[in-house]
C-alpha cells in the first residue's frame, strides 16, 4: 500500500557502489513495502547512476547511448528519488541492478512507503 505522505523507511539502507560495470544487489525490508528511496551522494562527478528494480535477477540496467536505448531510471548526482517497484519484505527480496557511464558514484537505497 502506498502512503500519500512523507517517505517512511521500512527497512535497512543498502549501499550501491556504482561503476561502469553492471552490478546487482538484493534488497529486502522489515515489513512488506513497494517503494524505494534512492539517494545519490556523488559530489565530484556529473554522471547519473541508472537503476532498474525487478522481482527477478535477470532484469539488468543499461546506460543509454546515442542511437540506443538503455534500461533504468537515472539518479543524478546529489539527487533523491522515490520509485515504486515489486514488493519486498523480510521473506521476499527485490533485485536492483545499477550502472553508470563512468566514475564510481555511491547510491543509497532504503525500502519503505510514501512520497
FIFI-442066 format. One record per residue: residue number from 1; residue in three letters; x, y, z of N, C-alpha, C, O in turn. Coordinates in Angstrom, 3 decimals. Each point is the difference from the previous one (the first is absolute). Example, Ala and Ser with C-alpha at 12.3 -4.5 7.8 and 13.67 -1.06 7.14 Angstrom:
BEGIN
 seq type   n_east  n_north     n_up  ca_east ca_north    ca_up   c_east  c_north     c_up   o_east  o_north     o_up
   1  ALA   13.190   -5.690    7.800   -0.890    1.190    0.000    0.900    1.200    0.000    1.036   -0.019    0.665
   2  SER   -1.386    1.069   -1.385    0.820    1.190    0.060   -0.770    1.090    0.730    0.509    1.108    0.169
END
This chain:
BEGIN
 seq type   n_east  n_north     n_up  ca_east ca_north    ca_up   c_east  c_north     c_up   o_east  o_north     o_up
   1  UNK    0.837   -1.178    0.000   -0.837    1.178    0.000    0.881    1.239    0.000    0.918    0.106    0.813
   2  UNK   -1.180    0.813   -1.696    0.772    1.237   -0.078   -0.631    1.054    0.912   -1.220    0.150    0.053
   3  UNK    2.066    0.558    0.648   -0.453    1.065    0.886    0.112    1.330   -0.726    0.976    0.236   -0.712
   4  UNK   -1.952    0.626    0.880    0.029    1.327   -0.585    0.521    0.978    1.049   -0.664    0.975    0.354
   5  UNK    1.858   -1.260    0.129    0.651    0.820    1.028    1.501   -0.096   -0.190    0.471   -0.660   -0.926
   6  UNK    0.264    1.300    1.778    1.466   -0.038   -0.099    0.505   -1.434    0.062   -0.635   -0.864    0.605
   7  UNK    1.775    0.615   -1.229    0.556   -1.342   -0.070    0.247   -0.558    1.401    0.569    0.672    0.860
   8  UNK   -1.006   -1.908   -0.647    0.148   -0.690    1.279    0.896   -1.219   -0.213   -0.419   -0.951   -0.661
   9  UNK    1.644    0.950    1.203    0.893   -1.151   -0.162   -0.581   -1.237    0.671   -0.545    0.077    1.101
  10  UNK    0.666   -1.218   -1.774   -0.518   -1.252    0.543    1.044   -1.110   -0.084   -0.342   -1.177   -0.119
  11  UNK    1.608    1.557    0.181    1.068   -0.986   -0.057    1.359    0.674    0.039    0.111    1.219    0.134
  12  UNK    0.903   -2.034   -0.252    1.380    0.486    0.026    0.329    0.741   -1.279   -0.638   -0.207   -1.032
  13  UNK    1.650    1.083    1.106    0.510    0.693   -1.170    1.125   -0.827   -0.602    0.880   -0.481    0.714
  14  UNK   -0.913    0.319   -2.033    1.004   -0.771   -0.728    0.877    0.947   -0.805   -0.489    1.007   -0.512
  15  UNK    1.778   -1.312    0.393    0.949    0.807   -0.757    0.249   -0.657   -1.348    0.350   -1.178   -0.071
  16  UNK   -0.532    1.946   -1.000    0.297   -0.459   -1.350    1.219    0.776   -0.483   -0.078    1.208   -0.223
  17  UNK    1.185   -1.887    0.064    1.232    0.648   -0.469    0.054   -0.123   -1.510    0.330   -1.060   -0.532
  18  UNK   -0.653    2.137   -0.153   -0.112   -0.021   -1.444    1.331    0.062   -0.712    0.996    0.472    0.549
  19  UNK   -0.992   -0.952   -1.773    1.136    0.109   -0.914   -0.521   -0.274   -1.399   -1.205   -0.154   -0.204
  20  UNK    2.115    0.095   -0.759   -0.417   -0.277   -1.373   -0.218   -1.489   -0.242   -0.277   -0.415   -1.126
  21  UNK    0.403   -0.391    2.183   -0.285   -1.425   -0.065   -1.348   -0.256    0.669   -0.241    0.455    1.118
  22  UNK   -0.625   -1.176   -1.797   -1.318   -0.308    0.547    0.121   -0.778    1.312    0.812   -0.918    0.116
  23  UNK   -1.625    1.296    0.861   -0.050   -0.709    1.281   -1.460   -0.171    0.403   -0.866    0.760   -0.433
  24  UNK    0.603   -1.756    1.259   -1.344   -0.255    0.506    0.065   -0.193    1.498    0.933   -0.615    0.515
  25  UNK   -1.928    1.141    0.185   -0.070   -0.136    1.454   -1.381   -0.503    0.399   -1.005    0.401   -0.587
  26  UNK    0.957   -1.276    1.579   -1.266   -0.462    0.570   -0.405    0.960    1.104    0.804    0.332    0.871
  27  UNK   -2.050    0.111   -0.908   -0.520    0.923    1.001   -1.220   -0.640    0.646   -0.820   -0.613   -0.684
  28  UNK    0.701    0.752    1.986   -1.152   -0.523    0.722   -0.405    1.003    1.068    0.771    0.897    0.339
  29  UNK   -1.975   -1.045    0.188   -0.528    0.930    0.995   -0.466   -0.756    1.235   -0.197   -1.215   -0.036
  30  UNK    0.024    1.951    1.128   -0.506   -0.592    1.240   -1.487   -0.328   -0.111   -0.462   -0.992    0.562
  31  UNK   -0.285    1.825   -1.285   -1.433   -0.180   -0.219   -0.271    0.093   -1.494    0.766    0.640   -0.720
  32  UNK   -1.832   -1.260    0.238   -0.294    0.076   -1.436   -0.148    1.450   -0.473   -0.732    0.785    0.604
  33  UNK    1.428   -0.439   -1.683   -0.090    1.336   -0.589    0.391   -0.084   -1.470    0.589   -0.987   -0.439
  34  UNK   -0.919    2.023   -0.311    0.275   -0.042   -1.433    0.530    1.315   -0.549   -0.127    0.268   -1.195
  35  UNK    0.713    0.547    2.047    0.628    1.232   -0.461    1.414    0.060    0.558    0.312   -0.595    1.032
  36  UNK    0.544    1.342   -1.754    1.421    0.015    0.330    0.520    1.422   -0.143   -0.218    0.653   -1.021
  37  UNK    0.908   -0.178    2.053    0.616    1.321   -0.029    1.443   -0.170   -0.447    0.782   -0.686    0.660
  38  UNK   -0.424    1.313   -1.786    1.362   -0.014   -0.509    0.629    1.358    0.251   -0.616    1.026   -0.288
  39  UNK    1.836   -1.000    0.821    0.737    1.238    0.218    1.394   -0.183   -0.589    0.731   -0.906    0.403
  40  UNK   -0.359    1.762   -1.356    1.322   -0.051   -0.615    0.865    1.055    0.679   -0.254    1.195   -0.144
  41  UNK    1.276   -1.627    0.884    0.855    0.919    0.745    1.234    0.426   -0.774    0.922    0.577    0.576
  42  UNK   -0.892   -0.853   -1.873    1.140    0.398   -0.830    0.144    1.511    0.013   -0.960    0.712   -0.298
  43  UNK    2.149   -0.204    0.641    0.221    1.441    0.038    1.083    0.447   -0.973    0.084    1.184   -0.326
  44  UNK    0.738   -2.107   -0.137    1.122    0.407   -0.845   -0.249   -0.241   -1.486    0.772    0.479   -0.831
  45  UNK   -1.818   -1.200    0.482   -0.244   -0.327   -1.402   -1.314    0.553   -0.494   -0.733    0.665    0.733
  46  UNK    0.447   -0.952   -1.990   -1.245    0.483   -0.585   -0.814   -1.131   -0.617   -1.026    0.256   -0.629
  47  UNK    1.461   -1.492    0.797   -0.671   -1.134   -0.619   -1.103   -0.552    0.895    0.212   -0.209    1.195
  48  UNK   -1.383   -0.026   -1.768   -1.053   -0.653    0.787    0.272   -1.498    0.127    0.811   -0.565   -0.733
  49  UNK   -1.501   -0.055    1.668   -0.011   -1.452    0.117   -1.357   -0.449   -0.517   -1.029    0.552    0.390
  50  UNK    1.020   -1.548   -1.262   -1.241   -0.544   -0.534   -0.386   -1.210    0.830    0.794   -0.927    0.160
  51  UNK   -2.021    0.932    0.373   -0.457   -1.101    0.847   -1.243   -0.632   -0.604   -0.816    0.664   -0.639
  52  UNK    0.698   -1.957    0.859   -1.177   -0.738   -0.451   -0.418   -0.943    1.120    0.824   -0.750    0.524
  53  UNK   -2.097    0.785   -0.157   -0.547   -0.821    1.077   -0.757   -1.156   -0.621   -0.764    0.192   -0.946
  54  UNK    0.971   -1.402    1.475   -0.664   -1.170   -0.559   -0.232   -1.048    1.077    0.723   -0.061    0.994
  55  UNK   -1.737   -0.759   -1.206   -0.263   -1.121    0.908    0.915   -1.177   -0.292    0.090   -0.930    0.800
  56  UNK    0.597    0.963   -1.952    0.930   -1.074   -0.372    1.384    0.589   -0.246    0.147    1.210   -0.172
  57  UNK    0.863   -2.071    0.157    1.378    0.483   -0.118    0.447    0.249   -1.434    1.118    0.475   -0.198
  58  UNK   -1.930   -0.771   -0.811    0.443    0.118   -1.379   -0.270    1.329   -0.672    0.415    0.184   -1.144
  59  UNK   -1.087    0.748    1.790   -0.333    1.289   -0.616    1.106    0.996    0.281    0.070    0.561    1.094
  60  UNK    0.792   -0.337   -2.068    1.191    0.817    0.220   -0.164    1.428   -0.489   -0.597    0.246   -1.048
  61  UNK    1.132    0.692    1.817    0.056    1.391   -0.411    1.047    0.138   -1.095    0.930   -0.802   -0.078
  62  UNK   -1.079    1.818   -0.767    0.972    0.267   -1.053    0.061    1.500   -0.241   -1.018    0.689    0.059
  63  UNK    2.215   -0.191   -0.330    0.189    1.418   -0.280   -0.454    0.283   -1.434    0.476   -0.656   -0.927
  64  UNK   -1.380    1.611    0.725   -0.385    0.338   -1.366    1.139    0.753   -0.695    0.689    0.811    0.620
  65  UNK   -0.506   -1.081   -1.879    1.006    0.699   -0.786   -0.660    0.544   -1.256   -1.150   -0.331   -0.290
  66  UNK    1.857    1.150   -0.447   -0.546    0.597   -1.206   -0.452   -1.087   -0.976    0.803   -0.823   -0.438
  67  UNK   -2.073    0.827    0.109   -0.540   -0.962   -0.937   -0.499   -1.296    0.609   -0.603   -0.813   -0.700
  68  UNK    0.841    0.599    1.991   -0.495   -1.210    0.661   -0.669    0.379    1.316    0.392    0.960    0.664
  69  UNK   -1.391   -1.721   -0.313   -0.716    0.227    1.256    0.639   -0.845    1.097    0.604   -1.037   -0.273
  70  UNK   -0.743    1.485    1.496    0.485   -0.762    1.146   -1.117   -0.168    0.998   -0.926    0.809    0.050
  71  UNK    1.007   -1.850    0.742   -0.986   -0.222    1.048    0.478    0.660    1.277    1.194   -0.007    0.302
  72  UNK   -2.114    0.569    0.440    0.329    0.566    1.294   -0.414    1.448    0.119   -0.134    0.717   -0.992
  73  UNK   -0.063   -0.307    2.224   -0.354    1.381    0.317    1.265    0.700    0.466    0.689   -0.515    0.881
  74  UNK   -0.358    1.682   -1.450    1.215    0.687    0.440   -0.203    0.682    1.357   -0.981    0.710    0.220
  75  UNK    1.926   -0.946    0.670    0.047    0.713    1.285    1.201    0.938   -0.101    1.147   -0.443    0.063
  76  UNK   -1.411    1.721   -0.218    1.067    0.975   -0.216    0.792    0.254    1.279   -0.497   -0.256    1.096
  77  UNK    1.730    0.760   -1.227    0.796    0.329    1.184   -0.742    0.967    0.915   -0.621    0.959   -0.458
  78  UNK    0.695   -1.225    1.739   -0.607    0.808    1.058   -1.525    0.077   -0.132   -0.613    0.991    0.398
  79  UNK    0.007   -2.043   -0.959   -1.446   -0.057   -0.165   -0.571   -1.118    0.866    0.657   -1.013    0.238
  80  UNK   -1.881    1.209    0.225   -0.736   -1.083    0.650   -1.297   -0.198   -0.771   -0.593    0.950   -0.510
  81  UNK    0.168   -2.214    0.437   -1.157   -0.343   -0.806   -0.677   -1.220    0.603    0.673   -0.963    0.368
  82  UNK   -2.003    0.993   -0.261   -0.766   -1.151    0.468   -0.586   -0.685   -1.224   -0.680    0.633   -0.808
  83  UNK    0.948   -1.950    0.672   -0.525   -0.799   -1.100   -0.849   -1.135    0.545    0.305   -0.560    1.053
  84  UNK   -1.358    0.225   -1.761   -0.815   -1.162    0.346    0.514   -1.209   -0.755    0.534    0.121   -1.102
  85  UNK   -0.700   -1.285    1.704    0.444   -1.228   -0.636   -0.677   -1.191    0.636   -0.985    0.156    0.721
  86  UNK    1.502   -1.351   -0.981   -0.568   -1.200    0.606    0.100    0.059    1.520    0.891    0.648    0.549
  87  UNK   -1.803   -1.324    0.115   -0.010   -0.005    1.458    1.135   -0.855    0.554    0.268   -1.097   -0.491
  88  UNK    0.388    1.615    1.517    1.002   -0.787    0.706   -0.398   -0.075    1.471   -0.821    0.785    0.475
  89  UNK    1.409   -1.727    0.227   -0.268   -0.180    1.425    1.157   -0.786    0.593    1.003   -0.241   -0.671
  90  UNK   -1.141   -0.153    1.915    1.059   -0.787    0.631    0.115   -1.384   -0.617    1.002   -0.685    0.208
  91  UNK   -2.018    0.256   -0.971    0.053   -1.310   -0.646   -0.027    0.089   -1.533   -0.088   -1.027   -0.672
  92  UNK    0.161    2.239    0.117   -0.019    0.177   -1.457    1.009    1.063   -0.408   -0.134    1.166    0.371
  93  UNK    1.149   -1.572   -1.139    0.995    0.936   -0.510   -0.486    0.682   -1.261   -0.821   -0.541   -0.740
  94  UNK    1.333    1.726    0.508   -0.151    0.705   -1.258    1.416    0.235   -0.510    0.916    0.246    0.785
  95  UNK   -0.741   -0.323   -2.099    1.317    0.154   -0.594    0.114    1.378   -0.632   -0.865    0.407   -0.775
  96  UNK    1.928    0.306    1.104    0.258    1.306   -0.590    1.310   -0.107   -0.762    1.054   -0.257    0.582
  97  UNK   -1.136    0.459   -1.895    1.226    0.029   -0.800    0.347    1.464   -0.234   -0.889    0.849   -0.067
  98  UNK    2.190   -0.551   -0.057    0.429    1.383   -0.121    1.319    0.079   -0.754    0.824   -0.913    0.038
  99  UNK   -0.655    2.037   -0.724    1.193    0.234   -0.799    0.111    1.494   -0.272   -1.010    0.701   -0.056
 100  UNK    2.233   -0.215   -0.112    0.225    1.385   -0.407    0.887    0.001   -1.240    0.697   -0.977   -0.274
 101  UNK   -0.727    2.074   -0.469    0.830    0.086   -1.199    1.477    0.089    0.364    0.855   -0.523   -0.715
 102  UNK   -0.561    1.184    1.825    1.385    0.130    0.473   -0.022    0.414    1.461   -1.056    0.303    0.556
 103  UNK    2.214   -0.292    0.050    0.105    0.392    1.398   -0.420   -1.114    0.943   -0.290   -1.118   -0.426
 104  UNK    0.261    1.436    1.703   -0.368   -0.972    1.032   -0.984    0.620    0.990    0.321    0.141    1.179
 105  UNK   -1.498    0.223   -1.637   -0.984    0.603    0.909   -0.520   -1.008    1.026   -0.041   -1.205   -0.250
 106  UNK   -0.349    1.724    1.395   -0.591   -0.812    1.058   -1.462    0.387    0.145   -0.329    1.167    0.214
 107  UNK   -0.542   -2.161   -0.332   -1.438    0.229    0.131   -0.506   -0.806    1.189    0.355   -1.167    0.167
 108  UNK   -1.170    1.786    0.644   -0.605   -0.659    1.149   -1.463   -0.262   -0.327   -0.675    0.861   -0.564
 109  UNK    0.181   -2.048    0.916   -1.402   -0.326   -0.258   -0.627   -0.535    1.290    0.562   -0.863    0.674
 110  UNK   -1.731    1.396   -0.354   -0.738   -0.394    1.196   -1.414   -0.398   -0.408   -0.709    0.803   -0.607
 111  UNK    0.277   -2.042    0.932   -1.380   -0.386   -0.281   -0.953    0.688    0.979    0.354    0.244    1.153
 112  UNK   -1.550    0.062   -1.617   -0.998    0.626    0.857   -1.238    0.358   -0.780   -0.281   -0.608   -1.033
 113  UNK   -0.460    1.576    1.504   -1.228    0.476   -0.651   -0.084    1.512    0.151    0.508    0.566    0.969
 114  UNK   -1.140    0.073   -1.918   -0.234    1.445    0.076    0.520    0.723   -1.220    0.421   -0.625   -0.974
 115  UNK   -0.450    1.949    1.028    0.434    0.809   -1.140    1.188    0.862    0.357    0.497    0.746   -0.843
END
